Amino acid sequence: QVQLVESGGGLVQAGGSLRLSCAASGRTFSSYNMGWFRQAPGKEREIVAAISGSGGNTFYAGSVKGRFTISRDNAKNTVYLQMNSLKPEDTALYYCAADRRTSWSLPLSLNDYAYWGQGTQVTVSS
């Protein structure tokens, strides 16, 4: 089992930055692909970014490419999402999730992720 706890969300003006953190339990954290998802009110949950266990592979949704950066520190069992140049449309509840598969493949989907955190709210004002 994996437990995930997100933090770092908040209210920021358009153009600002936030850094989300996801602290994970478990001794096998480094073997998990990790992802960030978000869900806005009335919208379906969508993938934002993902990173392989070693950090050697990353994926970004087109809407955040060039603005967001996913990274991980396996020694700290933590994955991060650095969000720059935030836009109002980035407003959502952001979830951290873990994929227990050891391989990396595309495309990624919600169904790939077996473990989820409780979410952290990001609100970007215009």
N, C-alpha and C positions, 0 to 999 in steps of 0.2 A: 504494500500500500504506500501511497505517496500523499502527503499533505502539503498544500500550497497556500501561501498567504501573501496577497498583494498589498502594496503600500505605495505611497507617493503621489496619489491622485490629489486633485484640488481644483481650484478656480484660477484661471489665468486669462489674461487678455490675448486677443488675436496677435500672433507674431511672437508670443512668448514661448517658454520652454518648461517642460516637466520631465522628471526622470522617475519612471516607475520601477519598483523592485518586486521581485517574487522570491520569497524564501521557501525552499523546499526541504522536506524531511527525506530521510532515506539514505542508505549507504551507496545506492546505485544511481545517484543523481546524474553522474557524468555519462551514463549510458542512455539517458532519455533525450529524445528530441523535445524541445520546449517551444511553446508558441504563445503569442499574445493575440487575443481576440477582443472584439468590442461589440457592444450592442447598444444602439440608440433606441429611445422610446418608439415603439411601433415598428421597429425594423428587425430584420433577422440578424442573428449573430454572424459576424464575419471575421475571417482571418486578417490580422494586421501584419504580423511578422512571425518568423519561425527560425530556429537555429538548431543545428544538429548537436549531438552529444559532445563532440569535441570542439564545437564552434567553427568547424571548417566549412560548413555550408549554411547559407542563410537564404531566406525568402522574404520578400516584402510585397504587400499589396501595392498595386500601381498608384493608389491614391496617397500613399505615404512614402513611396520611394524617393530618396534624396532628402527627406525631412526627418525620418525616424531611423534609429539604429538599434538593433537588438544585439546584446552581448551576454556573456555569462562568465561567472567565476566559479568554477567547479569546486575549488578549495573552500568556498563559502556557501556552496549549495544555493547559489542565487543567480537568477537571470534578470536582466535589466532591459528596459525600453527607454532610450533617450528620445524624447520628442521635441523637435525644434520647429520653429515657424508654424506654430499651431494655428489651426483654422477653426471657425465655429463648427464646421461639419465634422471635426474630430471629437466633438462632444459625445460621450458615451460612457457606459460602464465597461471598464477594461478588465478582462479576465486573463489570468495565466493558466496554462494547461500543459500537461505532460503526456507525451507519447511514449509508451513503453517499448515500442519497436526499436530495434537497434540499428536498423538501416534507414537511409534517407531516400525518399522518393517523392516525386511530384506527379500530379497536383496534391496539395494538402487540403484536408477538409476537417470539419468538426468530428467526423466519425473516426479520425485517426487518434484522437486524444481521449484517453481513458480517465484522466484525473484533472480536476478543476479547482481553482481557488474560488473565493467568495466574491471577488471583484473589487475594483476600486474606481471611484467616480472621477472622471475628467470632464470639466466644464470649461469651454472656451467662449469667452464673451466677445461680442463684436464691437 
